Every structure is written in structure tokens, then in C-alpha cells.
Amino acid sequence: MTSDTPSDAFYDILRGVAALTGNRVVADLARLIGQGMPPELWIAFNHKQIASKRWLVDALAEALPRPKGPVWVLGAWYGVLGALLLDDPRLGVDKVVSLDRDPACAEIAERLNRRHVADGRFSAVTADMMQLEFTREPVRPGLVINTSCEHLADVPGWVASLPPDLPVLLQSNDYYRELDHKSCVATLEAFKEQVGLSEIHFSGALPSKNYTRFMLIGRR
Ligand SMILES: C[S@@+](CC[C@H](N)C(=O)[O-])C[C@H]1O[C@@H](n2cnc3c(N)ncnc32)[C@H](O)[C@@H]1O
């Protein structure tokens, strides 16, 4: 599939799937694609990406639901995870801030989450997570999610920049072959050591065909 695949066919099919399933995220995706297919959206929505985000949402619902403040998603790409978080009533998420350093992401993330932007529940920010200072934010985050730890050159340095005790959900993987990956870990234990959390409520590994994804939920 390429970005010049006719998007109106996908639009019609996805509207049909949304009508069949009643899934609001699929309806939002259909509307986004109806306006033209953003490059790499097909990767952000592929079955492996969605399986790992479903895993995340289910684990969060068990381990640390109802955050006491906005949820920041860092390295958030096109805001797919934000859409899933806001759609799941088990999580009780009031607001998502979706941050990526790629300036192409914010506009697409806000179009995907248009309903939530209108309700004041979603905003997208273009910034480098290594430069963030959460202590300067007017509202302390209730949870910080980073599913892109493998993309950072200095994961321990980034974790150290977070406020102490902050609830966090972190993912990384052992996909060393990917050129953009700078901090992959070989095992779940290596990931625990890399991030050095003070509390861990959930730890797990999700194997897929080419790599294994690791997830930790706890506090900085
Ligand atoms: C390929 S995507 C998502 C990968 C992740 N494993 C996932 O499944 O969600 C990685 C994203 O992280 C973003 N990113 C990488 N380093 C970043 C940084 N320092 N600050 C903000 N965003 C960053 C990239 O722009 C990209 O959109």
C-alpha cells in the first residue's frame, strides 16, 4: 500500500466497519482518511500497532486506571493511542496531551481526535520530550506514557527529568534492526534496569513476529 492508494475506497469500507461495530475510533479514522491518506497512517494503524495499544489499554485498566490529571502521551505519532485512551470508559481519562517532535504529527493527531478537540479533551503539541519540564506545567500530569523509549538516545536521562513519584507507563522493544532505534533492550529485566522505576505495578512482554515489546506501569 502507498500513500497514493485511493482513500475514498478505504473511507467507504471503514464507514461500513464503523456502522457494523459501532466503534467510534473507526468512524474517526474513516473521516480522517476521507480527507486524504496521511503518509504512514497505515503503519500507525496496522494490526501490530493496534494489538500493542490494546495490550496497553487493558493493562492500564487493571493496574492504574483513573489518573489524577491529564495523560501525556510522548512520541505519540498520529495520536492513535490518545484516541483509544479517550474511548475506553474503564480508564476514566479526562484529557490527553499528545506530543511528538515531528511537526507533521500534531495536525493529523488533532484531525483524528477532532471530537475530543471540540470537547477540550485532546490537544497535540510539537516538542522534543527531552526538553520537557513538567514542573513548569500549570497542571501536574496524572500519567505520562512513552511507547517510544527505544527512539531516545538517553532513556535514563529522560526518566531522571520526570518529577519523582509521577505515574508512568513505558514501552520499549528488542527491535535492534530498525535504524531509528537507539536504546533497544534485550529483555524485560534489562528494561527495568534501564528505567529504574521506584514502583512497578505491571510488567510484561508481548512477542510478535519480528520483535518483542516490553511494558512497565509504575512510578518514576
Ligand atoms: C515510530 S513512532 C512510535 C513508535 C512506538 N514504538 C509506538 O509503537 O508507539 C516514534 C515516534 O517518536 C517520535 N519521537 C522520537 N524521539 C522523540 C523525542 N525526543 N521527542 C518527541 N517525539 C519523539 C518520532 O517523531 C515518532 O513519531
The ligand as an ORCA input file, in Angstrom:
! r2SCAN-3c Opt
* xyz 0 1
  C       7.546      5.223     15.139
  S       6.752      6.227     16.254
  C       6.030      5.209     17.514
  C       6.825      4.013     17.959
  C       6.348      3.347     19.223
  N       7.118      2.145     19.449
  C       4.877      3.018     19.223
  O       4.501      1.899     18.861
  O       4.065      3.854     19.616
  C       8.022      7.054     17.178
  C       7.692      8.499     17.348
  O       8.519      9.048     18.361
  C       8.798     10.376     17.982
  N       9.981     10.817     18.752
  C      11.228     10.287     18.725
  N      12.040     10.963     19.574
  C      11.281     11.955     20.121
  C      11.562     12.993     21.057
  N      12.782     13.162     21.584
  N      10.553     13.825     21.412
  C       9.321     13.682     20.877
  N       8.997     12.722     19.977
  C       9.976     11.857     19.608
  C       9.014     10.309     16.489
  O       8.852     11.570     15.873
  C       7.923      9.314     16.080
  O       6.715      9.948     15.698
*
